[in-house]
């Protein structure tokens, strides 16, 4: 197999990103939890009952206490889930829909408060990143399902108005790589396994957690769609990033873990890899403090370096 970088493609999706008139990219639903009856487990069950597959529901306080010796919130979970039928339909529209495989959320309670919140990308946030119209019927169905499930998980919840204004994206929203794979059909499976093993190992070596994995190509085949030789998605997370950013923005779990996907279409020698850039964080969360910006940019550069090294 010969896999080499052909071009680094970065696309600033031409969706409105101006702060003055944009809808919220991040939606935060909040309700009272003084009795403590709403937990990560009860929220997870509600989503399972709604047909979601849970990729992870991690109590981040365990990791934060172990690595940093402190916590930022009263409760903090990174919750990520997959709705393979709807995501499969959206991938048919654009492979960028794989960025929702899984979809990330945060479940949190701030110190000194009895309120519990769930944050997730809004339909406008999903459209902004992928370029898929917010009027697409599967986008609408997915968004409505998310909102109705959150409503069941958080009785009497209200949608919070963000305390900050979204910013215009000053950089590319998706970082994409296109490489060339030359391999015989009977060798494809082994070559892909080797490529992905090296990718995972290299990411872990530089401090990333591989938080989840979805074989989207298998989901598509179950749906009668055979366009791809393979299509896989990895959830990746840098602990230091979410620890730092969640101090001021616990809702940042709507963007973490992020998804790195890779695929090859049948009949093509090209392999495509992509992940959402840090400019989603800067734009949607209005992050501008020096420490968070430094952590985010450093983490992104590590991913870029790893991908370049793996496909060199």
C-alpha positions as CSV (number, residue, x, y, z in Angstrom):
1,X,0.0,0.0,0.0
2,X,1.1,3.5,-0.7
3,X,-0.6,6.2,1.3
4,X,0.6,9.7,0.9
5,X,-0.7,13.1,1.5
6,X,-2.0,14.7,-1.7
7,X,-3.4,17.9,-0.3
8,X,-4.5,19.5,2.9
9,X,-8.0,20.7,2.3
10,X,-9.5,23.2,4.7
11,X,-13.0,24.4,4.1
12,X,-14.6,27.3,5.8
13,X,-18.2,26.3,5.4
14,X,-20.2,29.1,3.9
15,X,-22.9,29.1,6.6
16,X,-23.6,32.4,8.4
17,X,-21.3,32.7,11.3
18,X,-21.8,36.3,12.3
19,X,-22.3,36.9,15.9
20,X,-24.9,39.6,15.6
21,X,-27.8,37.7,14.1
22,X,-26.8,34.0,14.4
23,X,-28.9,31.5,16.4
24,X,-27.2,29.6,19.2
25,X,-24.8,26.9,18.0
26,X,-24.8,25.4,21.5
27,X,-28.1,24.7,23.3
28,X,-28.2,24.4,27.0
29,X,-31.3,22.9,28.8
30,X,-31.5,23.4,32.5
31,X,-33.8,22.2,35.3
32,X,-33.9,22.0,39.1
33,X,-32.2,19.0,40.6
34,X,-32.4,19.8,44.3
35,X,-33.6,16.3,45.1
36,X,-30.8,14.7,43.2
37,X,-33.1,12.4,41.3
38,X,-31.6,13.3,37.9
39,X,-28.3,11.6,37.4
40,X,-26.0,10.6,34.5
41,X,-27.6,7.1,34.7
42,X,-31.2,8.4,34.5
43,X,-30.3,10.6,31.5
44,X,-28.5,7.7,29.8
45,X,-31.6,5.5,30.2
46,X,-33.8,8.1,28.7
47,X,-31.6,8.3,25.6
48,X,-31.4,4.5,25.3
49,X,-35.2,4.3,25.5
50,X,-35.4,6.8,22.6
51,X,-33.3,4.5,20.4
52,X,-29.8,6.0,20.8
53,X,-26.6,3.9,21.2
54,X,-24.5,5.2,24.1
55,X,-20.8,5.5,23.1
56,X,-19.8,6.9,26.5
57,X,-21.1,8.5,29.7
58,X,-17.9,9.5,31.6
59,X,-17.8,11.1,35.0
60,X,-14.9,13.4,34.3
61,X,-14.3,14.2,38.0
62,X,-12.6,10.8,38.3
63,X,-10.0,11.8,35.6
64,X,-9.8,15.4,36.7
65,X,-9.0,14.5,40.3
66,X,-6.5,11.9,39.2
67,X,-4.6,14.1,36.8
68,X,-5.1,17.6,38.1
69,X,-6.1,17.1,41.7
70,X,-9.2,19.3,41.5
71,X,-12.6,19.6,39.9
72,X,-14.3,22.6,38.3
73,X,-18.0,21.8,38.8
74,X,-20.3,20.0,41.2
75,X,-21.0,17.4,38.5
76,X,-19.5,16.9,35.1
77,X,-20.1,14.1,32.6
78,X,-19.1,13.9,28.9
79,X,-22.0,12.1,27.3
80,X,-21.7,11.0,23.7
81,X,-24.2,8.9,21.7
82,X,-25.1,7.7,18.2
83,X,-28.3,7.4,16.3
84,X,-27.1,5.3,13.4
85,X,-30.2,5.3,11.2
86,X,-30.5,9.1,11.1
87,X,-26.7,9.7,10.9
88,X,-26.5,7.1,8.0
89,X,-29.1,9.1,6.1
90,X,-27.2,12.3,6.7
91,X,-23.9,10.8,5.6
92,X,-25.7,10.1,2.2
93,X,-26.1,13.9,2.0
94,X,-22.6,14.6,3.1
95,X,-19.8,12.5,4.7
96,X,-19.3,15.5,7.1
97,X,-22.3,14.2,9.0
98,X,-19.9,11.7,10.5
99,X,-18.8,14.5,12.8
100,X,-22.0,13.5,14.7
101,X,-21.0,9.9,15.1
102,X,-21.1,10.2,18.0
103,X,-22.9,13.4,19.0
104,X,-21.3,14.9,22.1
105,X,-23.0,16.5,25.1
106,X,-22.1,17.5,28.6
107,X,-24.2,16.9,31.7
108,X,-23.2,19.2,34.5
109,X,-24.1,21.0,37.8
110,X,-22.2,24.1,38.7
111,X,-20.7,24.5,42.2
112,X,-23.2,26.2,44.5
113,X,-26.2,25.3,42.4
114,X,-28.9,22.7,42.4
115,X,-29.6,23.1,38.7
116,X,-28.6,20.4,36.2
117,X,-27.9,21.1,32.6
118,X,-27.4,19.2,29.3
119,X,-25.6,21.0,26.5
120,X,-25.5,19.9,22.9
121,X,-25.1,21.3,19.4
122,X,-28.3,22.9,18.1
123,X,-29.5,22.2,14.5
124,X,-27.9,25.5,13.5
125,X,-24.6,24.4,15.1
126,X,-24.7,21.1,13.2
127,X,-25.6,22.9,9.9
128,X,-22.7,25.3,10.5
129,X,-20.1,22.6,10.8
130,X,-21.3,20.2,8.1
131,X,-22.9,22.5,5.5
132,X,-26.0,20.3,5.5
133,X,-29.1,22.5,5.4
134,X,-30.9,23.0,8.7
135,X,-34.1,22.4,6.6
136,X,-33.0,18.9,5.6
137,X,-35.7,16.5,6.8
138,X,-33.2,14.2,8.6
139,X,-31.5,17.1,10.3
140,X,-34.9,18.3,11.5
141,X,-35.9,14.8,12.6
142,X,-32.5,14.4,14.4
143,X,-32.8,17.8,16.1
144,X,-36.4,17.2,17.2
145,X,-35.5,13.8,18.6
146,X,-32.6,15.2,20.6
147,X,-34.7,18.0,22.0
148,X,-37.7,15.8,22.9
149,X,-35.4,13.3,24.6
150,X,-33.7,16.0,26.6
151,X,-37.1,17.2,27.6
152,X,-37.9,13.8,29.0
153,X,-34.5,13.5,30.7
154,X,-34.8,17.0,32.3
155,X,-38.5,17.6,33.3
156,X,-39.5,21.2,33.2
157,X,-36.2,22.3,31.7
158,X,-35.8,25.6,30.0
159,X,-33.5,26.7,27.2
160,X,-30.8,29.0,28.5
161,X,-29.8,32.1,26.7
162,X,-26.0,32.1,26.3
163,X,-24.2,34.6,28.5
164,X,-21.9,35.5,25.5
165,X,-22.2,36.3,21.9
166,X,-21.0,33.8,19.3
167,X,-18.1,35.1,17.3
168,X,-17.4,35.0,13.6
169,X,-15.2,32.0,12.7
170,X,-11.8,33.4,12.0
171,X,-10.4,30.1,10.6
172,X,-11.4,26.9,9.0
173,X,-14.2,24.9,10.7
174,X,-13.1,21.5,9.4
175,X,-9.5,20.3,8.8
176,X,-9.5,17.7,6.0
177,X,-6.8,15.5,4.5
178,X,-6.9,13.7,1.2
179,X,-4.4,10.8,0.7
180,X,-3.9,8.1,-1.9
181,X,-4.2,4.4,-1.1
182,X,-3.0,1.9,-3.6
183,X,-3.9,-1.6,-2.5
184,X,-5.4,-4.8,-3.9
185,X,-9.0,-5.6,-2.9
186,X,-8.0,-8.7,-1.0
187,X,-5.4,-6.7,1.0
188,X,-7.7,-3.7,1.9
189,X,-9.0,-5.0,5.2
190,X,-5.5,-5.6,6.6
191,X,-4.1,-2.3,5.3
192,X,-7.0,-0.3,6.8
193,X,-6.5,-2.1,10.1
194,X,-2.8,-1.3,10.1
195,X,-3.4,2.3,9.2
196,X,-6.0,2.8,11.9
197,X,-3.9,1.0,14.5
198,X,-1.0,3.3,13.8
199,X,-3.3,6.3,13.9
200,X,-4.8,5.3,17.3
201,X,-1.4,4.4,18.8
202,X,0.1,7.7,17.7
203,X,-2.7,9.8,19.1
204,X,-2.5,8.0,22.4
205,X,1.2,8.5,22.5
206,X,0.7,12.3,22.4
207,X,-1.9,12.2,25.1
208,X,-5.2,11.8,23.4
209,X,-7.9,9.4,24.8
210,X,-9.7,7.3,22.2
211,X,-13.1,7.6,23.7
212,X,-15.2,5.7,21.2
213,X,-15.3,4.1,17.8
214,X,-18.1,3.6,15.2
215,X,-17.9,1.5,12.0
216,X,-20.1,3.8,10.0
217,X,-19.5,1.8,6.8
218,X,-21.3,-1.2,8.5
219,X,-24.2,1.0,9.5
220,X,-24.5,2.2,5.9
221,X,-24.4,-1.3,4.5
222,X,-27.2,-2.4,6.9
223,X,-29.1,0.5,5.3
224,X,-28.5,-0.8,1.8
225,X,-25.9,1.8,1.0
226,X,-22.6,0.4,-0.4
227,X,-20.7,3.5,-1.5
228,X,-17.7,3.0,0.7
229,X,-14.9,0.4,1.1
230,X,-14.7,1.6,4.7
231,X,-15.9,4.5,6.8
232,X,-14.8,4.7,10.4
233,X,-15.1,7.3,13.1
234,X,-13.1,7.8,16.2
235,X,-14.0,10.0,19.2
236,X,-10.8,11.6,20.5
237,X,-10.3,13.8,23.6
238,X,-7.4,15.7,25.2
239,X,-8.0,15.8,28.9
240,X,-6.1,19.0,29.5
241,X,-8.3,20.8,27.0
242,X,-11.7,19.9,28.4
243,X,-10.4,20.4,32.0
244,X,-9.3,24.0,31.2
245,X,-12.2,25.0,29.0
246,X,-14.9,23.6,31.3
247,X,-13.8,26.0,34.1
248,X,-15.7,28.8,32.3
249,X,-17.6,26.8,29.7
250,X,-19.0,23.5,31.0
251,X,-21.2,23.5,28.0
252,X,-18.1,22.8,25.9
253,X,-18.9,19.1,26.2
254,X,-21.1,19.7,23.2
255,X,-17.9,19.7,21.2
256,X,-15.9,17.1,23.1
257,X,-14.9,14.4,22.4
258,X,-14.6,15.4,18.8
259,X,-14.8,13.0,15.9
260,X,-12.0,12.1,13.5
261,X,-13.4,10.2,10.6
262,X,-11.8,8.4,7.6
263,X,-13.2,6.8,4.6
264,X,-12.6,5.5,1.1
265,X,-15.2,5.3,-1.7
266,X,-15.4,2.2,-3.8
267,X,-13.6,2.6,-7.1
268,X,-11.4,5.4,-5.8
269,X,-7.8,5.4,-4.6
270,X,-8.4,8.4,-2.3
271,X,-8.7,8.2,1.4
272,X,-10.3,11.1,3.2
273,X,-9.7,12.1,6.9
274,X,-11.3,15.0,8.7
275,X,-12.0,16.5,12.1
276,X,-13.6,19.7,13.4
277,X,-11.1,22.5,14.0
278,X,-10.6,24.6,17.1
279,X,-12.3,27.5,15.4
280,X,-15.7,25.9,16.2
281,X,-14.7,26.3,19.9
282,X,-13.6,29.9,19.4
283,X,-16.7,30.8,17.4
284,X,-19.5,28.9,19.1
285,X,-18.3,29.3,22.7
286,X,-16.6,32.7,22.2
287,X,-13.4,31.4,23.8
288,X,-10.7,34.0,23.9
289,X,-8.8,33.5,27.1
290,X,-5.1,32.8,26.5
291,X,-4.8,29.6,28.4
292,X,-7.8,27.9,26.7
293,X,-6.7,29.1,23.3
294,X,-3.2,27.8,23.8
295,X,-4.5,24.4,25.0
296,X,-6.8,24.1,22.0
297,X,-4.3,25.1,19.4
298,X,-1.6,22.9,20.8
299,X,-4.0,19.9,20.8
300,X,-5.1,20.5,17.2
301,X,-1.5,20.8,16.0
302,X,-0.8,17.4,17.7
303,X,-3.6,15.8,15.6
304,X,-2.3,17.4,12.4
305,X,1.2,16.3,13.1
306,X,0.0,12.7,13.9
307,X,-2.0,12.5,10.7
308,X,0.8,13.9,8.6
309,X,3.2,11.4,10.1
310,X,0.9,8.4,9.7
311,X,0.1,9.1,6.1
312,X,3.6,10.2,5.1
